[in-house]
Amino acid sequence: MIKRVAPWVGMTGTLVFVLSFVLHGLLRPDYDPVKMYVSELSLGPHGWIQIVNFMALGICLVLFALGVRKSFPAEKGSNLGPALLIIIGVCYFISGPLVTDPRAMFEYQQSISGLLHGIFGALVFSLSPICCYVFWRRFRKDAKWRPIRLWTLLSAILMVIIVVIMKIAQPEASVLNKWAGLIQRCSLIAFYAWIFAFSLKLISS
């Protein structure tokens, strides 16, 4: 059951998450999606929307990972990719109610809630490219996964590059700081696009 449902959950969860933070960001007059991070949508009277969005995505990623694990034969290392997906999903779920501090990312958090949000956020951004790399190594062994093998590797490389740029853009004095929100979104969407493509391949397999 979970094997059949998981790809649809993966596609729906990531698509709804992206549409939600895009629309929410555009509709809030006090929010600049180009400069501000996605997590900052959790602040304010309508912040519950993004909190629920984080938690729903976390649940979807965990269910997707459980389905992915059943789609691969039991062999050495075959559970590492799904395990990373589960950890990423759990980090999203937990970070939802742990609201970030304004204009903070990772080490600039001031409150306990913000600090914990930053820790789980750092795990997400660190593990996402590693997850893609692990699956790429698995896909190399099976011709069935050839259609998304290159995409998987490129997604891992792209996310690493974007995370480095995010770090450079983080300080207020950085010339890239005014684009910090857009840069972060590029990393997030790169990962979700890979999940979407992975889900489509699972459905057709």
C-alpha positions in Angstrom: 0.0 0.0 0.0 2.6 2.5 1.1 4.7 1.6 -2.0 1.9 2.6 -4.3 0.8 5.8 -2.4 4.3 7.1 -1.6 5.1 8.6 -5.1 1.8 10.5 -5.1 2.5 11.8 -1.6 6.0 12.9 -2.6 4.7 14.8 -5.6 1.7 16.4 -3.8 3.6 17.3 -0.7 6.4 19.1 -2.4 4.1 20.8 -4.9 1.7 22.1 -2.2 4.6 23.2 -0.1 6.1 25.3 -2.9 2.7 26.8 -4.0 1.9 27.6 -0.4 5.1 29.6 0.4 5.0 31.3 -3.0 1.4 32.5 -2.7 1.7 33.3 1.0 4.8 35.4 0.3 3.1 37.3 -2.5 0.0 38.0 -0.5 1.7 39.3 2.6 2.3 43.1 2.3 5.0 43.0 5.0 7.0 40.2 3.3 9.7 40.4 0.6 10.2 36.9 -0.9 13.3 38.1 -2.7 15.1 39.1 0.4 13.4 37.2 3.2 13.7 33.5 4.0 10.8 31.1 3.7 10.9 30.4 7.4 10.1 34.1 8.1 6.6 33.4 6.8 6.0 31.7 10.2 6.2 35.1 11.9 3.1 37.3 12.4 -0.6 36.6 12.8 -0.7 34.4 9.7 2.4 32.5 10.5 0.5 29.3 11.4 0.1 28.8 7.6 3.8 28.2 7.1 4.1 26.3 10.4 1.5 23.8 9.1 3.2 23.8 5.7 6.5 22.7 7.3 4.8 20.0 9.3 2.8 18.7 6.4 5.8 18.5 4.1 7.7 16.6 6.8 5.0 14.0 7.0 4.9 13.7 3.2 8.7 13.2 3.0 8.6 10.5 5.7 5.8 8.6 3.9 7.6 9.0 0.6 10.8 7.7 2.1 9.0 4.6 3.5 7.7 3.9 0.1 11.1 4.4 -1.5 12.6 1.9 0.9 10.2 -0.8 -0.3 11.0 0.0 -3.9 14.6 -1.1 -3.7 15.8 -4.6 -3.1 17.4 -5.3 0.2 21.2 -4.9 -0.3 24.1 -3.2 1.4 23.6 0.6 1.6 20.1 0.5 0.0 18.5 1.9 3.2 20.8 4.9 3.5 19.0 7.1 1.0 15.5 6.5 2.5 17.0 7.0 6.0 18.3 10.4 5.0 14.9 11.3 3.5 13.2 10.4 6.8 15.7 12.5 8.8 15.0 15.5 6.4 11.3 15.0 6.8 11.5 14.8 10.6 13.6 18.0 10.6 10.9 19.8 8.6 8.2 18.6 10.9 9.9 19.6 14.1 11.1 22.9 12.8 7.5 24.0 12.0 6.4 25.0 15.5 10.0 26.1 16.3 9.5 29.6 14.8 12.6 31.3 13.5 13.8 34.8 14.5 13.4 37.7 12.1 16.2 38.0 9.5 18.0 35.0 11.0 19.6 32.0 9.4 21.5 29.4 11.3 24.0 31.2 13.7 22.1 34.5 13.8 19.2 33.0 15.8 18.6 34.7 19.2 15.7 32.8 20.9 15.7 29.1 21.9 13.0 28.4 19.4 15.0 30.2 16.7 18.2 28.4 17.6 16.5 25.0 17.3 14.9 26.0 14.1 18.3 27.0 12.8 19.8 23.7 13.8 17.1 21.7 12.1 17.3 24.0 9.1 21.0 23.5 8.8 20.5 19.7 8.8 18.0 20.0 6.0 20.3 22.1 3.8 23.3 19.9 4.6 21.6 16.5 4.1 19.6 17.3 1.0 22.5 17.3 -1.4 24.0 14.3 0.4 20.7 12.5 0.0 20.8 13.1 -3.8 24.4 11.9 -4.0 23.6 8.7 -2.2 20.7 7.9 -4.5 22.8 8.8 -7.5 25.3 6.1 -6.4 22.4 3.7 -6.1 21.0 4.7 -9.5 24.3 4.0 -11.3 23.9 0.3 -10.5 20.5 -0.1 -12.1 19.7 0.8 -15.8 16.1 1.3 -14.8 17.0 4.6 -13.1 19.1 5.9 -16.0 16.5 8.6 -16.9 17.0 10.5 -13.6 20.6 9.6 -12.9 22.1 12.7 -14.3 19.4 14.9 -12.8 20.1 13.4 -9.4 23.8 14.2 -9.6 23.3 17.7 -11.0 20.7 18.4 -8.2 23.3 17.4 -5.6 26.0 19.7 -7.1 23.6 22.6 -7.6 22.4 22.5 -4.0 26.0 22.5 -2.7 26.8 25.6 -4.8 23.6 27.4 -3.7 24.2 26.6 0.0 27.7 28.2 -0.3 26.2 31.3 -2.0 23.6 31.4 0.8 26.3 31.6 3.3 28.0 34.4 1.4 24.7 36.3 1.1 23.8 35.9 4.8 25.6 38.9 6.3 23.8 42.2 6.0 26.9 43.8 4.5 27.0 41.3 1.7 26.1 42.6 -1.8 24.0 39.4 -2.2 22.0 39.9 1.0 19.1 41.6 -0.8 18.7 38.4 -2.8 19.0 36.0 0.2 15.4 34.8 0.0 15.5 34.1 -3.7 18.8 32.2 -3.3 17.4 30.0 -0.5 14.3 29.3 -2.7 16.6 28.0 -5.5 18.1 25.4 -3.2 14.7 24.3 -1.9 13.1 24.1 -5.3 16.1 22.1 -6.7 15.5 19.5 -4.0 11.7 19.4 -4.5 12.0 19.2 -8.3 14.2 16.1 -7.8 11.7 14.6 -5.4 9.0 15.2 -8.0 11.0 13.6 -10.8 11.9 10.7 -8.5 8.2 10.2 -7.7 7.2 10.2 -11.4 9.9 7.6 -12.1 8.6 5.4 -9.2 5.1 5.6 -10.7 6.2 4.5 -14.1 8.5 1.7 -12.7 
